[in-house]
Each structure stands twice: as structure tokens, then as C-alpha cells.
Amino acid sequence: MKNNREVRVRFAPSPTGYLHIGSARTAFFNWLYAKKTGGKFILRIEDTDIARHQEDAINQILESLKWLGLEWDEGPGLETEGKFGPYRQSQRADIYKEFAQKLVHDKKAYLCFCSPEELEKERKIKLEEGKPFKYDRKCLKLSPDEIRYSLREGKSYAIRFLVPENEKIEFKDTVYGDIKVSSESIDDFIILRSNGLPTYNFSATIDDALMEITHIIRGEDHLSNTPKQILIYKALGFNIPFFTHLPMILGQDGQKLSKRHGSISIEKYIEEGFLREAILNYLALLGWAYDEKTTIFSIDEMIEKFELDSINKKPAKFDYDKLLWINGYYIRNLSDENLAELLKDKMKKYLESQKPSNLEESARELDQKIIKITPLVKERIKTLNEGIGLINPFFVKISYSNESINYFKNKNIDAPDILKRVYKALDELEEQKGERTEKFCAENIEKRLRQISEELNLNFRKVAEVIRIAIWNSPVSPPLFGTIEILGKKLTLKRIEDYLRIISQ
């Protein structure tokens, strides 16, 4: 391949489900390399697997890529798809048939009339003999008359690629180095099935060649496919691209990545309240490293520093806790205004989906209150959903758990007495009714509550714990004084009254 060609990379998902971490990383590394080199990022949908195909998954994949900011230069979903379309393999069947017939015409492929049942029988025999199965080229030996007869009889056939004998297939992979494979180890593989649909190796090779893909960046699981694809490139006189196979992603226990390791679809990460920048930052760390120290990268820094040569062939390990930490970092570095907007949007969606019937009156002031709440929760959350968990009690009536009701039963603390004192102290504070009155604000609330702690000669943490249980149904809450101010005098006193009534019963 000539090195002076414009870099063209592609992401080619199969629409069999949501976009998961492994596929998202592949898309991101392709996108990064295109940005790094000023090249083009192409999206192609490989939708010829009829048994597993999910039409809805196409839009889900497109939406996930858009959310990640991985906009493509050519492909489906664009106003002008590009000059190498269509970009869905299901719409390119005639192209594959044309090239398959060309290979047959050039005697580099042949018709195979063997049924799946016959092949399975042969495979079982070899298995019983302890030998590997390799197609015996029975149909390659058919005479022209035998082929014509089978065609006239309407016998179905597949097309097999004729693998050259005694040929060394050599290529250099960016990650795995020099690879050498003997053609003797490769079966005459099917390129076109009897239903007219291409196999993966054939369709991917034809598309990559016709779409002028210069660099193929994909998962390590495709490494074994590369020799077959190189044979097809050579047989059709196509340019052979550069190959980069990304290391596997495993769980922390070294096992295949799954949901139990925290690996879920990008759509689920969006639902859980992860930020785009955090997901991309973490994806970059799965197999690539700029140095041994740097963990946080902006998008621009990743584009600037990214090199294919820096990809490690050692399997990457997915660490959900690290992803959470990175997401928390990005949340803390948002401005209060931007975080408030994200939390508002999340809270409104939560209220729309849950439709709680026990909303507090303060829910009407959601926008204004979340602006005040945001600084209180910002340092305490790693996802937006954790934020919603902390914000929720400001707007939804609390229901005291048995644990909260019985929390002080066996503790050497007079919770009712403390709460009565707190009620009286807070009730004396006014809500901005004049310059001489003490306003109902965090500063004055703190002063009054600490006075109670001193009067009782009781550690303030114990006083605060009693108040939190009463107003929050939990011994843990956002910063207490700011929380009380935002709840407001009326709601705070009502919750203290309700809790007192329940524990007195």
C-alpha cells in the first residue's frame, strides 16, 4: 500500500444488540486515528447475519455513537452518505455476487454443491478419527458437465474460495508484529452462501477494498480472519490495508467481560448518569497508554497523543470502580451551572418515568432548588443517578423505614428531646421578613443547632444524626445546614413533627 494515501478507517458493527464497551472502544480508536491523521472515519453496518439481526439495534448504535461524539464522515444516517455507498451490507448483495462470480471465472473460486448434512457427516468422521476436518475439494473436481447438470436440477450451491497451495501469507500487525501463516492450514472457505449472502470474510474484504479503507483497526478476535482476507485482496488485485488488532478486554478476574464486571451497553451508561467525556477517557485506557502515570485526558489531548504503536497487546482489564472514579472526577470539574442543567434533566426524566404521587409542594420549584442543591451534592456523587438519589428527598415525601423508626431505641440518646429543641430553635427563625429578624439560612441554622449541642453537652455529630433521621430518613444526607435551608422552614418542621409523632407511638 502507498503511504501517501489519505487515511480512511471504518467501524463496522453488526446490529445484533446495543453498543457495548468493546465495540465502543473499537469505534473510538478508529475515530481517534482519523482525527489524529486528518483522515476519514467511515461507518458501515454489517447486517447480513439474518439469524441475529435486529433492525432496531441500528438506530440504537447510531444514537450511542452520536452521544459519544463519534460523528462519522461517511455512512448511514447522514444527509449525503458518501460516494462509496450503500453503507449497509444488506443493500450490497449484487456487489458481492459480482466479485464472487469473477473469482469463479478466474478459477480462484468454485461452486460447491455439498449439503450442510454431508459436510457435518464428514466432520464427525474426522472427529472420531481424531483428525481436523478440512474440506476435501470434492466439488473442485466436478467436470463442467456435472456442474451444468447440478445447476439444471436446481441444486443449491455455495461458492468456495480456492486457497492457493504452499503459499506463505505474511503481514505486519501494529500490535502483534510480524505474522506468518501457511496456506496449508486454511480450508477452502465459503465466500457466498447458498442463500446468496456473503460470509463475513468476503463481504468485509470487498467493502474495505471498494471503500478504500487504508487502516483496519478492530478486535483481536479478528486476527485469525486476516490471512483469509489477504488471500481475497490478492486474488482480486486489491490494495492490502494496514492492520491493527486491539487486545481483548477482560474482567478484573481475568474472565471474559460480562455484566457482572460492570460492563453494560453505552445506552445503559447514559441511563446511569455517566458523562461522555468520562466514558471516552476510560475507553482510551483500555489497551492504550501515553505513559504509566497519566489517567485523565481531554479529547484534544487524546487526539494529540494517540498512536497505534502505543497499543499494548496485553489484554486490557475492565475496572468499573476506576470508571466510576473517572466519572466522579469529570462531574466535580463541571461548573455548578452545567451540572445543575444535567441534574435538572435527569430529575425531570425520573419524575416523568416514575410519576410519584407523593410529591412535596417544593417540586414546583424544581429548577430553582436544583441550582441551590447542586453545590451540596457535587463532591459526593460519581454518577448523575447518584445525584438524583441525593436530590430526590428534596421533592418527594419521605417514608420512614423501620430502621429509621427504631434507630434510637437502644442508643443512649434522647432523640425526642433533641428534636423538640431543634423544632423550637428553627421555628424562631424567620424567612427574610425584615432586616432585624434572623433569616432562615444555613449560617443562622448552624448557629442555632450548635447552641443546642452546647446546651446538652452533646457532640454535635449525635445531634446532627438525630436531625438527619427525622428530615432525611437516613443518618447520611447532603451538608446539613444547606439541606435544611433548601428544604425550607415549613417542610423541615413538618418532617420533624411527623417523625416525633411516629417514634412517640
MIVO-967680 format. One record per residue (C-alpha): x, y, z; residue number from 1. Coordinates in pm, 1 decimal. Example, Ala and Ser with C-alpha at 12.3 -4.5 7.8 and 13.67 -1.06 7.14 Angstrom:
residues 2
1230.0,-450.0,780.0,1
1367.0,-106.0,714.0,2
END
This chain:
residues 505
0.0,0.0,0.0,1
118.9,350.5,-79.9,2
181.0,551.7,234.9,3
73.9,882.3,84.1,4
-294.1,790.0,59.6,5
-548.7,968.6,277.6,6
-613.3,769.0,593.4,7
-955.4,603.9,583.9,8
-1070.0,393.3,877.7,9
-1400.6,226.4,945.6,10
-1620.2,97.5,1224.1,11
-1840.7,-185.8,1102.4,12
-2077.4,-314.4,1373.5,13
-2327.4,-595.6,1331.2,14
-2673.4,-485.4,1453.2,15
-2726.1,-775.0,1692.4,16
-2772.1,-563.6,2006.4,17
-2665.1,-249.4,2186.2,18
-2323.0,-86.0,2155.5,19
-2107.5,-237.4,2429.6,20
-1771.9,-134.7,2574.7,21
-1559.2,-348.3,2339.9,22
-1729.1,-220.9,2025.3,23
-1733.5,136.0,2158.3,24
-1356.6,117.1,2213.9,25
-1305.3,-7.2,1856.6,26
-1513.9,279.5,1721.0,27
-1329.8,531.2,1940.7,28
-980.2,414.0,1841.8,29
-1077.5,435.6,1473.3,30
-1222.4,783.0,1527.9,31
-914.0,894.0,1722.4,32
-679.7,777.5,1447.7,33
-884.8,954.3,1181.6,34
-873.7,1277.4,1382.6,35
-504.4,1233.2,1456.6,36
-414.5,1194.4,1088.2,37
-674.3,1424.6,935.1,38
-835.3,1121.3,773.9,39
-1192.2,996.1,735.2,40
-1398.7,786.4,976.3,41
-1647.1,561.9,793.2,42
-1943.4,381.4,948.4,43
-2064.0,62.9,781.2,44
-2341.5,-165.4,903.7,45
-2268.8,-536.3,857.0,46
-2624.1,-666.3,862.9,47
-2612.5,-992.7,668.5,48
-2643.7,-1219.0,974.2,49
-3015.6,-1285.9,929.9,50
-3049.1,-1510.2,1236.1,51
-2914.3,-1249.5,1479.9,52
-3010.9,-927.4,1300.3,53
-3210.0,-667.6,1498.6,54
-3327.6,-373.8,1289.3,55
-3390.9,-158.7,1597.6,56
-3029.6,-207.3,1701.7,57
-2908.3,2.8,1406.9,58
-3066.6,321.7,1540.5,59
-2951.7,236.8,1892.2,60
-2591.8,202.5,1770.7,61
-2613.8,527.9,1572.9,62
-2756.8,715.9,1871.5,63
-2489.3,579.0,2105.8,64
-2213.0,686.1,1865.2,65
-2366.2,1033.2,1836.9,66
-2391.2,1063.6,2215.8,67
-2022.8,972.4,2242.3,68
-1947.3,1243.0,1986.3,69
-1803.8,994.1,1736.2,70
-1953.4,1156.7,1428.1,71
-1875.4,973.3,1104.6,72
-1773.6,1125.3,770.3,73
-1948.1,864.0,555.8,74
-2219.2,614.0,632.0,75
-2587.4,567.5,716.1,76
-2782.6,842.0,886.7,77
-2610.5,1126.6,700.8,78
-2785.9,1358.6,460.5,79
-2531.7,1253.4,197.7,80
-2399.5,908.1,286.0,81
-2086.4,921.5,70.5,82
-1960.8,812.9,-269.6,83
-1891.2,450.6,-170.6,84
-2242.5,361.8,-56.2,85
-2465.8,195.5,18.2,86
-2313.0,150.8,363.8,87
-2537.1,-135.3,470.6,88
-2418.7,-476.1,355.7,89
-2774.8,-599.2,308.4,90
-2802.1,-348.6,23.8,91
-2478.7,-462.9,-143.5,92
-2568.7,-824.7,-229.9,93
-2524.6,-771.2,-604.4,94
-2172.7,-637.1,-549.6,95
-2066.8,-948.1,-359.1,96
-2219.9,-1178.2,-621.0,97
-2035.9,-994.0,-896.6,98
-1696.5,-1038.3,-730.1,99
-1770.1,-1398.8,-633.2,100
-1853.7,-1475.8,-998.3,101
-1534.6,-1300.7,-1106.9,102
-1332.6,-1527.6,-879.7,103
-1514.4,-1832.3,-1020.5,104
-1447.1,-1709.7,-1376.1,105
-1076.6,-1663.7,-1291.2,106
-1069.6,-2014.3,-1137.4,107
-988.2,-1871.4,-795.2,108
-1318.3,-1994.4,-652.2,109
-1559.5,-2275.4,-736.5,110
-1918.6,-2389.0,-687.6,111
-1976.7,-2629.8,-400.7,112
-2294.1,-2840.5,-408.5,113
-2221.4,-3026.1,-84.3,114
-2512.3,-3000.1,157.1,115
-2464.8,-2897.7,522.6,116
-2569.8,-3252.3,619.7,117
-2293.5,-3407.4,406.0,118
-2032.7,-3173.9,547.3,119
-2144.9,-3239.4,904.8,120
-2118.3,-3615.8,843.9,121
-1761.2,-3574.2,714.2,122
-1676.4,-3353.7,1011.6,123
-1798.2,-3617.1,1259.1,124
-1594.3,-3889.9,1089.2,125
-1277.4,-3682.2,1116.2,126
-1359.3,-3603.1,1478.5,127
-1393.9,-3973.9,1559.3,128
-1060.6,-4037.5,1388.1,129
-904.2,-3760.8,1595.2,130
-817.7,-3559.9,1285.7,131
-900.3,-3197.0,1198.5,132
-1171.2,-3153.6,935.8,133
-1067.6,-2994.9,609.9,134
-1287.3,-2982.6,302.8,135
-1163.9,-3242.3,53.1,136
-1231.0,-3026.9,-256.9,137
-1480.4,-3279.7,-383.2,138
-1667.5,-3015.4,-584.5,139
-1347.8,-2869.0,-729.0,140
-1307.9,-3198.8,-912.2,141
-1650.6,-3178.5,-1078.5,142
-1647.0,-3168.5,-1456.8,143
-1821.4,-2885.7,-1645.2,144
-2096.6,-3132.5,-1744.3,145
-2151.5,-3234.0,-1381.3,146
-2175.8,-2870.4,-1279.1,147
-2423.2,-2790.4,-1558.0,148
-2632.5,-3093.1,-1462.3,149
-2646.8,-2987.5,-1095.0,150
-2745.1,-2635.1,-1196.3,151
-3020.8,-2762.0,-1428.2,152
-3152.6,-2978.1,-1145.6,153
-3178.7,-2664.3,-932.0,154
-2936.2,-2797.1,-675.2,155
-2833.1,-2524.6,-430.7,156
-2468.0,-2432.4,-404.5,157
-2226.5,-2214.8,-216.5,158
-1911.2,-2060.7,-360.1,159
-1579.4,-2160.6,-205.6,160
-1254.3,-1969.4,-231.3,161
-973.1,-2178.4,-378.4,162
-688.7,-2138.0,-131.9,163
-350.4,-2141.9,-311.1,164
-126.5,-2433.8,-219.2,165
205.6,-2392.2,-36.2,166
176.5,-2015.5,-4.3,167
314.0,-1812.1,285.6,168
75.3,-1539.2,395.7,169
270.4,-1265.4,571.6,170
156.3,-936.1,719.6,171
263.7,-697.1,991.6,172
17.8,-612.9,1264.6,173
77.4,-289.8,1457.8,174
16.3,-465.8,1789.7,175
118.0,-827.7,1729.9,176
410.6,-772.0,1495.4,177
503.5,-997.1,1202.8,178
251.0,-1273.1,1136.9,179
322.0,-1568.3,907.8,180
62.6,-1828.6,815.1,181
84.9,-2118.1,572.8,182
-199.1,-2157.1,327.2,183
-189.9,-2529.4,406.0,184
-358.8,-2450.9,737.9,185
-654.1,-2278.9,568.3,186
-956.3,-2464.5,436.9,187
-1124.1,-2369.3,108.6,188
-1362.2,-2135.4,287.2,189
-1709.2,-2035.0,169.0,190
-1738.2,-1677.5,40.4,191
-2100.1,-1687.1,-77.3,192
-2361.7,-1897.7,96.8,193
-2629.9,-2097.0,-84.0,194
-2884.9,-1824.5,8.4,195
-2680.3,-1571.6,-186.6,196
-2549.3,-1389.8,119.9,197
-2175.5,-1339.3,168.4,198
-1971.8,-1468.0,459.6,199
-1804.2,-1215.8,688.0,200
-1453.6,-1254.6,545.9,201
-1569.5,-1198.0,189.7,202
-1808.6,-906.1,242.0,203
-1573.7,-724.8,479.3,204
-1282.9,-757.8,236.8,205
-1483.4,-642.1,-66.2,206
-1625.8,-345.7,125.2,207
-1292.9,-242.8,276.7,208
-1132.2,-252.0,-67.8,209
-1410.0,-66.5,-251.9,210
-1443.4,191.5,27.3,211
-1065.5,245.2,6.8,212
-1004.2,167.0,373.0,213
-634.8,217.7,443.7,214
-615.3,105.3,807.8,215
-822.1,-168.1,969.4,216
-843.7,-126.2,1346.9,217
-1053.4,-398.4,1507.5,218
-1064.7,-651.9,1790.9,219
-810.7,-927.2,1842.5,220
-1079.1,-1187.3,1772.5,221
-1048.5,-1096.8,1403.8,222
-675.7,-1168.5,1388.3,223
-739.1,-1523.7,1262.3,224
-958.4,-1384.7,981.5,225
-683.0,-1165.8,840.8,226
-492.0,-1435.1,639.5,227
-813.8,-1534.4,458.5,228
-889.9,-1172.1,381.1,229
-539.4,-1111.0,249.8,230
-586.1,-1404.3,10.5,231
-903.7,-1238.4,-121.6,232
-728.8,-899.8,-155.8,233
-453.7,-1063.2,-359.3,234
-689.6,-1271.7,-572.6,235
-881.2,-958.3,-678.4,236
-578.4,-732.9,-711.7,237
-683.2,-500.7,-430.2,238
-453.7,-289.5,-211.8,239
-388.3,-456.2,122.5,240
-455.1,-221.3,417.4,241
-254.6,-188.7,737.9,242
-382.9,-399.2,1027.1,243
-415.1,-318.7,1397.3,244
-582.2,-573.4,1622.4,245
-685.2,-443.3,1964.5,246
-626.1,-656.6,2275.4,247
-910.7,-838.1,2443.7,248
-1095.3,-670.7,2729.6,249
-1133.4,-896.6,3031.8,250
-1292.3,-856.1,3371.0,251
-1080.1,-785.1,3678.4,252
-1080.3,-1160.4,3747.1,253
-927.8,-1233.0,3407.2,254
-1250.2,-1387.0,3277.0,255
-1446.5,-1288.3,2967.6,256
-1606.0,-946.8,3015.8,257
-1972.3,-954.6,3116.2,258
-2240.8,-762.3,3306.4,259
-2114.5,-897.7,3637.2,260
-1794.8,-697.6,3583.8,261
-1997.1,-378.6,3536.5,262
-1974.1,-390.8,3158.0,263
-2301.9,-277.1,3008.3,264
-2414.0,-105.9,2690.3,265
-2338.5,260.9,2624.3,266
-2712.9,323.4,2639.3,267
-2716.5,185.3,2996.8,268
-2419.7,400.3,3095.3,269
-2615.3,700.8,2968.8,270
-2914.8,593.4,3178.5,271
-2692.5,551.6,3485.6,272
-2567.3,906.0,3450.8,273
-2215.8,868.6,3313.5,274
-2064.7,1158.4,3121.7,275
-1948.1,1128.2,2762.9,276
-1601.4,1265.1,2844.7,277
-1553.6,1010.1,3123.9,278
-1656.4,714.6,2906.0,279
-1421.1,822.8,2625.9,280
-1137.4,886.5,2871.4,281
-1181.6,538.0,3014.8,282
-1211.8,372.4,2673.4,283
-875.1,523.1,2580.8,284
-714.3,349.6,2879.0,285
-835.1,5.3,2766.2,286
-526.3,-106.7,2577.6,287
-361.8,229.1,2507.9,288
-140.7,432.9,2737.3,289
50.3,754.6,2682.2,290
267.3,689.6,2985.8,291
249.0,499.3,3313.7,292
112.8,791.9,3516.1,293
-143.3,991.4,3319.9,294
-504.5,884.6,3369.4,295
-707.9,1192.5,3277.6,296
-707.4,1314.8,2917.9,297
-922.4,1570.9,2742.9,298
-1049.7,1478.8,2395.6,299
-796.8,1712.8,2235.2,300
-513.6,1559.3,2438.3,301
-616.9,1208.4,2335.5,302
-621.0,1307.8,1968.7,303
-279.9,1471.7,2002.1,304
-112.7,1185.9,2192.7,305
-282.7,881.3,2036.8,306
-54.7,646.0,1842.1,307
-130.6,299.4,1712.0,308
221.2,195.2,1815.2,309
129.4,266.8,2179.1,310
-141.0,-1.2,2190.8,311
-47.7,-289.0,2420.8,312
-110.1,-648.9,2316.9,313
-161.9,-749.9,2679.6,314
-536.7,-796.3,2748.5,315
-697.9,-486.7,2897.2,316
-885.2,-529.9,3225.6,317
-1214.6,-353.3,3273.2,318
-1231.1,-184.1,3613.7,319
-1578.1,-47.9,3690.6,320
-1455.2,125.6,4006.5,321
-1194.7,312.8,3804.5,322
-1460.0,415.6,3554.3,323
-1672.7,544.7,3844.1,324
-1375.3,738.1,3982.1,325
-1307.2,898.2,3642.9,326
-1673.6,988.8,3604.1,327
-1673.0,1144.9,3951.5,328
-1366.3,1346.7,3852.9,329
-1541.5,1486.3,3546.3,330
-1856.2,1563.8,3746.6,331
-1654.4,1756.5,4006.8,332
-1486.6,1954.3,3729.6,333
-1812.7,2065.1,3572.3,334
-1926.9,2416.4,3655.2,335
-2217.1,2427.8,3902.3,336
-2433.7,2569.9,3623.9,337
-2359.6,2285.2,3379.3,338
-2402.1,2016.5,3643.7,339
-2731.3,2173.3,3756.1,340
-2862.5,2153.3,3399.1,341
-2770.1,1783.9,3374.8,342
-2928.0,1709.8,3712.0,343
-3244.3,1902.6,3621.5,344
-3281.1,1699.9,3303.6,345
-3221.8,1372.4,3491.3,346
-3464.4,1464.5,3771.3,347
-3740.2,1562.0,3528.7,348
-3699.0,1233.5,3338.3,349
-3707.3,1046.3,3667.6,350
-4028.9,1217.8,3775.6,351
-4188.3,1158.0,3433.6,352
-4099.5,787.1,3434.1,353
-4180.5,716.1,3799.7,354
-4479.6,951.6,3823.7,355
-4463.2,960.5,4207.1,356
-4791.7,1059.4,4369.2,357
-4619.0,1177.2,4687.2,358
-4451.3,1492.2,4560.2,359
-4380.6,1771.1,4803.1,360
-4509.5,2118.2,4721.5,361
-4146.7,2221.1,4666.0,362
-4137.3,2009.8,4346.1,363
-4298.0,2306.7,4170.9,364
-3975.9,2497.9,4232.8,365
-3755.2,2218.0,4093.6,366
-3538.8,2430.5,3861.4,367
-3457.7,2696.6,4119.7,368
-3399.5,2445.0,4400.2,369
-3165.0,2220.0,4199.1,370
-2943.3,2521.4,4129.5,371
-2908.0,2560.2,4508.3,372
-2876.6,2184.8,4570.5,373
-2600.8,2122.0,4314.5,374
-2307.6,2258.2,4519.9,375
-2420.9,2042.9,4814.7,376
-2407.9,1714.0,4621.5,377
-2130.7,1783.5,4368.5,378
-1845.4,1642.9,4577.1,379
-2045.5,1338.9,4687.5,380
-2151.6,1177.5,4360.1,381
-1981.2,967.6,4094.3,382
-2280.1,947.8,3856.6,383
-2578.1,1169.3,3781.2,384
-2805.4,894.0,3912.4,385
-2628.5,912.0,4248.7,386
-2710.5,1281.8,4235.6,387
-3076.6,1202.4,4179.6,388
-3063.6,972.5,4481.3,389
-2946.8,1265.9,4694.4,390
-3179.9,1518.6,4532.9,391
-3494.5,1305.0,4543.2,392
-3584.9,1367.0,4912.9,393
-3597.9,1741.8,4847.2,394
-3900.1,1686.7,4623.0,395
-4058.2,1352.5,4714.9,396
-4220.1,1287.6,5052.0,397
-4010.3,1056.3,5266.2,398
-4148.1,738.6,5412.8,399
-3972.7,631.6,5732.8,400
-3827.1,283.0,5727.6,401
-3845.4,50.2,6027.8,402
-3473.6,103.7,6069.2,403
-3524.8,479.4,6098.5,404
-3821.3,443.5,6334.8,405
-3624.2,218.6,6570.4,406
-3287.3,386.4,6514.6,407
-3256.0,541.4,6860.1,408
-3430.3,273.6,7067.4,409
-3116.0,112.4,7203.4,410
-2895.5,417.9,7193.3,411
-2812.2,633.4,7490.1,412
-2962.6,944.3,7334.5,413
-3292.2,1127.3,7392.3,414
-3396.8,1183.4,7030.0,415
-3743.0,1330.3,7113.5,416
-3591.4,1592.1,7344.3,417
-3330.6,1691.8,7084.8,418
-3593.6,1722.1,6811.5,419
-3825.6,1932.5,7027.1,420
-3538.1,2171.7,7095.5,421
-3447.1,2178.7,6724.5,422
-3809.5,2243.4,6627.5,423
-3831.3,2538.5,6867.8,424
-3496.6,2683.9,6754.9,425
-3580.1,2661.9,6384.4,426
-3935.1,2784.5,6437.1,427
-3796.1,3107.1,6585.3,428
-3604.7,3177.5,6267.0,429
-3792.9,3379.8,6009.6,430
-3770.5,3359.0,5631.6,431
-3643.7,3702.9,5532.0,432
-3928.2,3907.9,5685.5,433
-3716.5,4202.6,5779.8,434
-3369.0,4325.6,5846.5,435
-3386.1,4272.6,6225.3,436
-3509.0,3916.0,6218.6,437
-3276.7,3617.9,6185.5,438
-3318.5,3476.9,5837.4,439
-3384.7,3109.6,5777.8,440
-3045.2,3049.5,5615.6,441
-2762.0,2797.9,5654.6,442
-2549.4,3033.8,5863.4,443
-2820.2,3101.8,6123.3,444
-2940.4,2741.5,6118.7,445
-2586.4,2624.8,6203.8,446
-2557.6,2877.6,6488.3,447
-2890.4,2768.1,6644.6,448
-2820.7,2394.2,6614.7,449
-2470.2,2419.3,6758.3,450
-2616.5,2608.7,7054.9,451
-2839.3,2308.3,7124.5,452
-2533.7,2081.1,7113.2,453
-2357.7,2301.6,7368.9,454
-2665.3,2323.9,7596.3,455
-2693.7,1944.5,7605.3,456
-2315.8,1899.7,7631.8,457
-2351.7,1655.6,7344.0,458
-2120.1,1601.6,7047.9,459
-2274.0,1782.9,6753.6,460
-2241.1,1470.8,6533.7,461
-2500.3,1298.3,6753.1,462
-2736.2,1594.8,6730.9,463
-2693.0,1606.9,6353.8,464
-2762.0,1232.7,6326.6,465
-3096.2,1274.4,6504.0,466
-3194.0,1563.2,6275.7,467
-3092.9,1375.1,5959.7,468
-3300.4,1070.7,6051.3,469
-3601.4,1297.3,6103.9,470
-3573.9,1513.8,5794.2,471
-3399.0,1271.0,5554.2,472
-3484.3,916.5,5670.8,473
-3110.3,844.8,5679.2,474
-2813.1,917.4,5908.4,475
-2635.9,1046.9,5597.1,476
-2750.4,1347.3,5394.4,477
-2605.1,1632.3,5192.4,478
-2445.9,1905.8,5414.1,479
-2699.2,1951.1,5690.5,480
-2732.9,2328.5,5720.4,481
-2764.4,2385.0,5345.1,482
-3009.4,2095.3,5322.2,483
-3237.4,2247.9,5587.5,484
-3224.1,2588.1,5418.5,485
-3326.3,2440.0,5081.5,486
-3598.2,2220.7,5232.1,487
-3735.0,2538.3,5386.2,488
-3875.0,2608.5,5728.1,489
-4223.6,2471.6,5664.6,490
-4114.2,2133.6,5525.5,491
-3832.3,2087.1,5778.0,492
-4063.8,2145.7,6073.4,493
-4330.2,1921.0,5923.8,494
-4084.0,1631.8,5889.5,495
-3964.3,1679.5,6246.8,496
-4327.8,1674.2,6363.4,497
-4403.6,1361.1,6161.1,498
-4100.9,1174.6,6294.2,499
-4173.0,1279.4,6654.3,500
-4529.4,1155.2,6621.7,501
-4418.3,819.6,6483.0,502
-4148.6,747.2,6743.4,503
-4372.0,861.4,7028.0,504
-4624.2,595.5,6929.0,505
END
